[in-house]
Amino acid sequence: MEHNNKLDRKQDIVPPSGQFTQVWLDNQKVDAVLGENILSVLFAVGKNAITQNDHAKVSGAYCGMGVCHCCNVQVNGKHKMKACQTLIEPGMRIDTQTNRLEEGF
């Protein structure tokens, strides 16, 4: 849900705790906890359609442990990073549904 160009974490199961930072998710600011993985942030803001595969099909995360590659995102310009295995860092730029094959490497 968008609010003042900032995504709200309305889908958290329990309130997040720890040291907060802000990251950019599809060009919108979102609060994130240092050390949580990108996938938990995606779920917290209600993003389920995460990746676009090499055949232009959109999918979401399945295993949540790095095996299925269905949560690949672009992080700070680096393609095909696993959202379930990549930890949040301050100022990180995360883009979903991108694919380097369509973007011409």
N, CA, C and O of each residue as an XYZ file, in Angstrom:
420
protein
N       0.847     -1.170      0.000
C       0.000      0.000      0.000
C       0.895      1.235      0.000
O       1.831      1.321      0.794
N       0.619      2.174     -0.868
C       1.447      3.363     -0.995
C       0.889      4.472     -0.121
O      -0.322      4.688     -0.086
N       1.760      5.172      0.580
C       1.369      6.305      1.409
C       2.494      7.322      1.353
O       3.589      7.067      1.854
N       2.231      8.474      0.746
C       3.255      9.515      0.616
C       4.535      8.972     -0.014
O       5.635      9.254      0.462
N       4.389      8.200     -1.078
C       5.513      7.601     -1.794
C       6.360      6.697     -0.899
O       7.550      6.506     -1.152
N       5.758      6.152      0.126
C       6.448      5.222      1.008
C       5.553      4.005      1.200
O       4.359      4.143      1.462
N       6.123      2.828      1.072
C       5.356      1.600      1.261
C       5.186      1.314      2.750
O       6.134      1.451      3.523
N       3.993      0.922      3.145
C       3.711      0.586      4.536
C       3.825     -0.919      4.743
O       3.452     -1.711      3.877
N       4.346     -1.295      5.900
C       4.508     -2.711      6.249
C       3.244     -3.203      6.939
O       3.251     -3.422      8.151
N       2.181     -3.377      6.208
C       0.902     -3.778      6.790
C       0.750     -5.286      6.933
O      -0.177     -5.744      7.602
N       1.623     -6.061      6.331
C       1.484     -7.513      6.336
C       2.400     -8.210      7.341
O       2.474     -9.439      7.351
N       3.099     -7.447      8.186
C       3.949     -8.082      9.194
C       3.100     -8.942     10.123
O       2.023     -8.521     10.547
N       3.572    -10.132     10.438
C       2.855    -11.019     11.353
C       2.968    -10.495     12.780
O       1.981    -10.473     13.516
N       4.149    -10.080     13.163
C       4.381     -9.421     14.451
C       5.111     -8.116     14.159
O       5.800     -8.017     13.144
N       4.979     -7.119     15.018
C       5.677     -5.858     14.767
C       7.191     -6.078     14.687
O       7.764     -6.749     15.546
N       7.835     -5.522     13.672
C       9.288     -5.688     13.561
C      10.008     -4.954     14.678
O       9.552     -3.910     15.143
N      11.130     -5.504     15.104
C      11.929     -4.846     16.134
C      13.391     -4.935     15.739
O      13.788     -5.797     14.955
N      14.173     -4.047     16.282
C      15.590     -3.999     15.950
C      15.942     -2.632     15.409
O      15.175     -1.680     15.554
N      17.093     -2.536     14.792
C      17.557     -1.268     14.244
C      16.986     -1.081     12.840
O      17.246     -1.873     11.935
N      16.203     -0.017     12.682
C      15.560      0.246     11.395
C      16.459      1.045     10.470
O      17.323      1.806     10.906
N      16.232      0.850      9.194
C      16.870      1.625      8.141
C      15.831      1.789      7.043
O      14.740      1.225      7.123
N      16.168      2.552      6.031
C      15.272      2.667      4.885
C      15.966      2.122      3.652
O      17.166      2.309      3.456
N      15.187      1.447      2.831
C      15.666      0.946      1.548
C      14.678      1.403      0.484
O      13.584      1.877      0.792
N      15.081      1.255     -0.763
C      14.215      1.590     -1.892
C      13.743      0.294     -2.520
O      14.548     -0.547     -2.919
N      12.436      0.141     -2.602
C      11.835     -1.040     -3.200
C      10.997     -0.591     -4.388
O       9.965      0.058     -4.214
N      11.434     -0.932     -5.585
C      10.760     -0.479     -6.807
C      10.533      1.034     -6.777
O       9.442      1.523     -7.070
N      11.593      1.758     -6.416
C      11.617      3.227     -6.375
C      10.705      3.848     -5.328
O      10.325      5.012     -5.452
N      10.348      3.087     -4.299
C       9.594      3.623     -3.175
C      10.329      3.292     -1.882
O      10.891      2.207     -1.734
N      10.318      4.243     -0.949
C      10.969      4.007      0.343
C      10.156      3.019      1.160
O       8.926      2.993      1.105
N      10.874      2.214      1.914
C      10.229      1.300      2.852
C      11.159      1.131      4.053
O      12.380      1.091      3.906
N      10.560      1.032      5.246
C      11.339      0.759      6.450
C      11.701     -0.719      6.477
O      10.892     -1.579      6.126
N      12.914     -0.996      6.893
C      13.385     -2.373      6.999
C      14.264     -2.485      8.233
O      14.826     -1.494      8.699
N      14.377     -3.677      8.749
C      15.220     -3.934      9.911
C      16.565     -4.444      9.410
O      16.627     -5.360      8.590
N      17.635     -3.846      9.909
C      18.968     -4.319      9.541
C      19.082     -5.802      9.872
O      18.759     -6.223     10.983
N      19.537     -6.584      8.916
C      19.726     -8.008      9.145
C      18.575     -8.889      8.706
O      18.752    -10.101      8.583
N      17.392     -8.320      8.464
C      16.318     -9.165      7.934
C      16.574     -9.385      6.451
O      17.316     -8.627      5.826
N      15.968    -10.407      5.894
C      16.204    -10.638      4.471
C      15.201     -9.854      3.625
O      14.145     -9.442      4.106
N      15.551     -9.663      2.376
C      14.718     -8.881      1.463
C      13.339     -9.507      1.318
O      12.342     -8.791      1.223
N      13.270    -10.829      1.300
C      11.988    -11.502      1.121
C      10.998    -11.133      2.224
O       9.812    -10.957      1.945
N      11.456    -11.012      3.459
C      10.539    -10.649      4.540
C      10.007     -9.230      4.353
O       8.862     -8.950      4.707
N      10.820     -8.337      3.803
C      10.358     -6.975      3.510
C       9.314     -7.015      2.394
O       8.284     -6.348      2.481
N       9.581     -7.796      1.349
C       8.622     -7.919      0.248
C       7.273     -8.417      0.756
O       6.232     -7.866      0.400
N       7.291     -9.448      1.580
C       6.042     -9.974      2.127
C       5.362     -8.956      3.043
O       4.136     -8.845      3.040
N       6.145     -8.216      3.823
C       5.586     -7.247      4.761
C       4.816     -6.132      4.061
O       3.852     -5.600      4.611
N       5.239     -5.781      2.851
C       4.534     -4.724      2.109
C       3.521     -5.305      1.121
O       2.914     -4.563      0.348
N       3.337     -6.619      1.144
C       2.323     -7.254      0.318
C       2.733     -7.536     -1.115
O       1.876     -7.729     -1.977
N       4.047     -7.562     -1.383
C       4.519     -7.885     -2.742
C       4.722     -9.386     -2.853
O       5.617     -9.951     -2.224
N       3.894    -10.021     -3.650
C       4.006    -11.466     -3.840
C       4.541    -11.831     -5.216
O       5.179    -12.872     -5.372
N       4.292    -10.993     -6.215
C       4.838    -11.203     -7.561
C       6.226    -10.587     -7.563
O       6.368     -9.367     -7.647
N       7.249    -11.425     -7.472
C       8.596    -10.943     -7.173
C       9.525    -10.950     -8.371
O      10.224     -9.967     -8.614
N       9.545    -12.024     -9.113
C      10.552    -12.155    -10.159
C       9.914    -12.381    -11.521
O       8.764    -12.807    -11.631
N      10.678    -12.091    -12.530
C      10.274    -12.396    -13.899
C      11.344    -13.329    -14.452
O      12.526    -12.987    -14.463
N      10.930    -14.505    -14.910
C      11.928    -15.470    -15.373
C      12.373    -15.182    -16.805
O      11.939    -14.203    -17.412
N      13.229    -16.029    -17.332
C      13.782    -15.828    -18.671
C      12.748    -15.980    -19.784
O      13.044    -15.713    -20.949
N      11.547    -16.405    -19.431
C      10.466    -16.552    -20.405
C       9.371    -15.515    -20.166
O       8.246    -15.679    -20.637
N       9.700    -14.445    -19.432
C       8.794    -13.325    -19.137
C       7.590    -13.728    -18.290
O       6.555    -13.064    -18.346
N       7.702    -14.793    -17.515
C       6.641    -15.214    -16.605
C       6.956    -14.689    -15.210
O       8.081    -14.817    -14.728
N       5.954    -14.099    -14.569
C       6.125    -13.551    -13.224
C       5.789    -14.637    -12.210
O       4.837    -15.395    -12.392
N       6.581    -14.706    -11.139
C       6.319    -15.681    -10.087
C       6.699    -15.094     -8.738
O       7.278    -14.011     -8.649
N       6.364    -15.827     -7.703
C       6.698    -15.434     -6.346
C       7.635    -16.445     -5.732
O       8.057    -17.394     -6.393
N       7.961    -16.245     -4.470
C       8.871    -17.143     -3.764
C       8.152    -18.445     -3.414
O       6.964    -18.441     -3.094
N       8.874    -19.542     -3.476
C       8.299    -20.841     -3.132
C       8.979    -21.461     -1.918
O       8.316    -21.774     -0.929
N      10.284    -21.639     -1.984
C      10.938    -22.387     -0.910
C      11.382    -21.496      0.253
O      11.362    -21.934      1.404
N      11.776    -20.268     -0.028
C      12.232    -19.363      1.022
C      13.581    -19.717      1.612
O      13.952    -19.189      2.660
N      14.340    -20.622      0.945
C      15.646    -21.005      1.481
C      16.735    -21.082      0.419
O      17.781    -21.688      0.645
N      16.494    -20.466     -0.746
C      17.548    -20.343     -1.744
C      17.664    -21.446     -2.767
O      18.594    -21.439     -3.573
N      16.743    -22.395     -2.759
C      16.838    -23.525     -3.675
C      16.120    -23.258     -5.000
O      16.632    -23.625     -6.058
N      14.954    -22.632     -4.958
C      14.103    -22.555     -6.152
C      14.427    -21.386     -7.087
O      14.013    -21.412     -8.246
N      15.135    -20.387     -6.635
C      15.485    -19.199     -7.431
C      14.257    -18.407     -7.877
O      14.353    -17.619     -8.818
N      13.126    -18.590     -7.239
C      11.898    -17.890     -7.635
C      11.741    -16.539     -6.958
O      10.728    -15.867     -7.153
N      12.715    -16.134     -6.172
C      12.649    -14.827     -5.516
C      13.774    -13.915     -5.991
O      14.148    -12.974     -5.290
N      14.311    -14.185     -7.169
C      15.405    -13.357     -7.687
C      14.954    -11.919     -7.903
O      13.902    -11.663     -8.490
N      15.766    -10.987     -7.418
C      15.522     -9.555     -7.577
C      16.820     -8.893     -8.008
O      17.880     -9.519     -8.015
N      16.724     -7.640     -8.360
C      17.920     -6.847     -8.666
C      18.235     -6.011     -7.430
O      17.359     -5.327     -6.901
N      19.481     -6.065     -6.971
C      19.904     -5.326     -5.782
C      21.081     -4.435     -6.150
O      22.133     -4.917     -6.570
N      20.895     -3.139     -5.988
C      21.938     -2.159     -6.309
C      22.533     -2.399     -7.698
O      23.743     -2.283     -7.893
N      21.670     -2.734     -8.657
C      22.106     -2.946    -10.030
C      22.595     -4.345    -10.344
O      22.852     -4.660    -11.506
N      22.730     -5.191     -9.335
C      23.192     -6.567     -9.555
C      21.973     -7.480     -9.723
O      21.097     -7.530     -8.859
N      21.935     -8.189    -10.830
C      20.781     -9.020    -11.173
C      20.816    -10.385    -10.496
O      21.859    -10.868    -10.054
N      19.634    -10.981    -10.436
C      19.421    -12.356     -9.978
C      19.985    -12.633     -8.584
O      20.662    -13.636     -8.359
N      19.693    -11.725     -7.660
C      20.034    -11.913     -6.252
C      18.838    -12.576     -5.567
O      17.696    -12.181     -5.798
N      19.091    -13.566     -4.737
C      18.016    -14.268     -4.035
C      17.517    -13.407     -2.874
O      18.273    -13.106     -1.950
N      16.249    -13.015     -2.922
C      15.669    -12.178     -1.871
C      15.647    -12.895     -0.529
O      15.749    -12.254      0.517
N      15.515    -14.211     -0.548
C      15.455    -14.967      0.704
C      16.824    -15.127      1.357
O      16.906    -15.469      2.537
N      17.890    -14.888      0.612
C      19.252    -15.076      1.117
C      20.030    -13.770      1.262
O      21.147    -13.774      1.780
N      19.458    -12.657      0.813
C      20.164    -11.377      0.822
C      19.654    -10.520      1.969
O      18.460    -10.234      2.058
N      20.567    -10.109      2.849
C      20.198     -9.327      4.026
C      20.145     -7.834      3.707
O      20.902     -7.323      2.882
N      19.234     -7.165      4.382
C      19.027     -5.723      4.213
C      20.246     -4.949      4.685
O      20.832     -5.250      5.726
N      20.616     -3.946      3.898
C      21.665     -2.989      4.245
C      21.115     -1.587      4.003
O      20.240     -1.415      3.155
N      21.604     -0.585      4.725
C      21.082      0.777      4.573
C      21.177      1.288      3.136
O      22.195      1.111      2.467
N      20.091      1.929      2.673
C      20.083      2.566      1.369
C      20.003      1.634      0.180
O      20.085      2.081     -0.963
N      19.845      0.362      0.428
C      19.792     -0.644     -0.632
C      18.687     -0.308     -1.634
O      17.616      0.162     -1.250
N      18.953     -0.550     -2.918
C      17.947     -0.374     -3.976
C      17.573     -1.751     -4.505
O      18.406     -2.486     -5.037
N      16.296     -2.075     -4.344
C      15.780     -3.393     -4.704
C      14.728     -3.216     -5.795
O      13.793     -2.429     -5.643
N      14.882     -3.944     -6.883
C      13.903     -3.901     -7.967
C      13.375     -5.304     -8.214
O      14.145     -6.252     -8.366
N      12.055     -5.427     -8.253
C      11.421     -6.711     -8.521
C      11.020     -6.798     -9.993
O      10.973     -5.792    -10.701
N      10.741     -7.994    -10.425
C      10.275     -8.290    -11.781
C      11.193     -7.724    -12.861
O      10.726     -7.221    -13.884
N      12.487     -7.809    -12.627
C      13.464     -7.401    -13.634
C      14.167     -8.651    -14.145
O      14.161     -9.693    -13.489
N      14.759     -8.537    -15.301
C      15.467     -9.674    -15.859
C      16.541     -9.165    -16.802
O      16.235     -8.481    -17.778
N      17.775     -9.483    -16.528
C      18.884     -8.939    -17.315
C      18.863     -9.386    -18.769
O      19.403     -8.684    -19.624
N      18.259    -10.529    -19.080
C      18.214    -10.977    -20.473
C      17.387    -10.026    -21.333
O      17.724     -9.768    -22.489
N      16.304     -9.511    -20.761
C      15.478     -8.562    -21.499
C      16.111     -7.184    -21.548
O      15.804     -6.393    -22.439
N      16.983     -6.891    -20.609
C      17.590     -5.568    -20.537
C      18.903     -5.496    -21.303
O      19.561     -4.456    -21.290
N      19.294     -6.569    -21.964
C      20.490     -6.547    -22.801
C      21.802     -6.569    -22.055
O      22.776     -5.951    -22.484
N      21.837     -7.284    -20.932
C      23.044     -7.422    -20.113
C      23.512     -6.064    -19.695
O      24.518     -5.945    -18.996
